[in-house]
């Protein structure tokens, strides 16, 4: 039911590099019950697919207006642009990686209708990548039963404890314009708006519920660090705040001491964080902090607290950086004496034991890390060192063509894997000194999974993560929300640390880009170039296909069905969902089934147990290149394997989905794509239905062909036969090649 209100609200959403989170943000804001809602999205030259996603939402909902900027202007200026376009009575600035809780928008409208405030304060919760949700520490301020519904800040000065953010405040637009409030450039741009609106407001109201989910972007150990000179911007922002108090005159006097206390609290927190202010700028930061202290401290009343905090204030007042730093060292010593020393000693002993167990190789690796980097050495690996395959193999071959001076070395698990490498491919065996040497000295690293956790990334090394499939199933840190993987909390933190090493991540289609952004958050560049391994599909000749079919033993004139099921986390061993012996007998002599089991499994005595007809079911699980099997087959039969997204590039070759346990798979593993709603062809949920789909010709019918064409449009958009070249030119040669030709 629509909200009947004469109040209108404009939500301003700046957008930059949030593709994986933007959809949820927009869906939470564009509540259908709120017709008086205007949403203005400012695409701040986002380099990902955010702009296209905004346009798609705008086509569906006229309440959304999109402005695309040609150059990145920053969060503050993007908000200002949105404010200049706003027409609502109220304006709300929401960050595009956050989202609203259910029913928040109607409740906000109702509260605005009831209280008609200048500022409406909203509570929030921090939402972490691992599923933890922590309500704000100021929640008690919202739940105070004695507080009036509408008030001025003088009546509740404790509200200055609420974090000075833009998205936890809905502000009367005319009020904001009257005082000329705009967001400045630089870091901490919220503070010169968030505090002044409270100072000037005649009517403040609050909504006692969690309204905003403040996303804590999950990232690895060093990625979370934002060490930068930009943190010096905090000083100019607080000067703006005290300048606003000067403009208010007597009206602003009651707030000076409280604002001074909040400023010092904030500055000391930033200064204390070793992950924000660079070591060489710490004296400068301290000097600037001292300047603000002496410029804005109240001249009357108690300023300095007692105890250790009072000592800190006195040292800041005197700009005594060296003494302040010594005070920190003494304080650390005090904490150690109180009991931390014993705990740290135990931790050091455990670390030493681990070091001693592998000290020879570890020392060798450390020495190699200190030797010069080989600018013309690239290390390749695939599927946890299982051999020469997938996207890394395609990139390796293209690199030999475009950059032959770059020496490529493959990491393999053992001698058996090494013997299966193509002639002339250089290799090292995992765990050997040679392996440690190339990992320490190489410039480039190309892998479709991750290298080991204890690998150190040197300054200047370049890691390309190619992935090995389109994420139909939930991947990365988002797996923590599903029962079969939720217990692996420590593993997910380790995963984030691995992601921290990536410089580039390949995406095969727009949907993958959106998922990768959420599942593997980091600062790497996502390369929307298609999958290099699929280049081969665009170059294979009829003669090559005939040779592959003959080599696999496919009789001339027979239709070859490639059966490639996915891995299921809830199954301990491989057992095909399809009884291959029965399927082969039912379909007759005109068909041959090629079984490609997932590489996690062994097929064992499956042929005997299922009674495979001689020559009619062929186990090709050990074949080194799945691309060969795709080219040799006439039709793909799979369940939820990402092979379907690659196979869709092959013109005229049907894809059949056997989804007998779809609901179980969705509940236990989770999916990003509703395969039942957008399948690549015919779908069967029982063996009888599967057999009938082949017998009736539905597999090759018009309905299946139309579904496959739409599937290809969505998920093969970047595959055009040149993905490997684009990867080499961007990563190895440092060029920015033209993007793929969109289908």
TACOR-V574852 format. One line per field, one symbol per residue. ss: DSSP state (A for helix, B for strand, O for the rest). psi: psi as a letter, one per 30 degrees, with the letter a starting at -180 (. if undefined). Layout:
ss = ???
psi = ???
This chain:
ss = OOOOOOOOBBBBBBBOOOAAAAAAAAAAAOOOOOOOBBBBBBBOOOOOOAAAAAAAAAAAOOOBBBBBOOOOOOAAAAAAAAAAAOOOOBBBBOOOOOBBOOOAAAAAAAAAAAAOOOBBBBBBBBBBOOOOBBBOOOAAAAOOOOOOOOBOAAAOAAAAAOOOOOOOBBBBAAAAAAOOOOOOOOOOOOAAAAAAAAAAOOOBBBBBBBBBBBBBOOOOOOOOOOOOAAAAAAAAAAAAAAAAAAAAOAAAAOOAAAAAAAAAAAAAAAAAOOOOOOAAAAAAAAAAAAAAAAAAOOOOOOOOOOAAAAAAAAAAAOOOAAAAAAAAAAAAAAAAAAAAAAAAAAAAAAAAAAAAAOAAAAAAAAAAAOOOOBBBBBBBBOOOOOOOOAAAAAAAAAAAAAOOOOBBBBBBOOAAAAAOOOOOOBBBBOOOAAAAAAAAABBBBBBOOOOOOOOOOOOOOBBBBOOOOOOOBOOAAAAAAOOOOOOOAAAAAAAAAAAOOOOBBBBOOAAAAAAAAAAOOOOOBBBBOOOAAAAAAAOOOAAAAAAAAAAAOOOOOOBBBBBOOOOOOOOOOOOOOOOAAAAAAAAOOOBBBBBOOOOOOOOOOAAAAAOOOOOOBBBOOOOOOAAAAAAAOOBBBBOOOOAAAAAOOOOOOBBBBBOOOAAAAAAAOOBOOOOOOOOOOBBBOOAAAAAAAAAAOAAAOAAAAAAAAAAAAAAOOOOOOOAAAAAAAAAAOOOOOOOOOOO
psi = kkkjkgkkkkkkjkkjhgeffeeeeeefeikffifgkkkjkjjihkfageeeeeeeeeefjffkkkkkkfkkfleeeeeeeeeffkflelkkjkkffllllkgeeeeeeeeeeefhlekkkkllkkjlfgfkkjllfgffffgjffkleklleffifffffkkilefgkkkkeeeeeeghklkllalhfeefeeeefeefkfjklljiljekjjkjkklaefefkhjlffffffeeefeeefeeeeefbeffeffeeeeeeeeeeeeeeeefjfgekkefgeeeeeeeeeeeefegkkfllkeklaaeeeeeeeeeeghieeeeeeeeeeeeeeeeefffeeeeeeeeeeeeeeeeeheeeeeeeeeefflkkjfhkkkklkhhgfajlaeeeeeeeeefefiffjkkkkkleaeeeeffllkfkkllkkfleeeeeeefflekkklgblllegkkjlkflkkjjflhlkielklbffffgkeffffheeeeeeeeeeeffkekkkkfleeeeeeeeeeikaglkkjiflkeffeefffkleeeeeeeeeffgkkkflkkjjjillkkfgkflkjkfkjeeeeeeefaffkkkjjjlkfflkfbheeeefhkkkffkkjgffkfjfeeeeeflfkkjldgkffeeefffjkgjlkkkjifheeeeeeeeklfkjfffilgbkkkfleeeeeeeeefgfegleeeeeeeeeeeeefgefjgfgeeeeeeeeeefglilklljk.
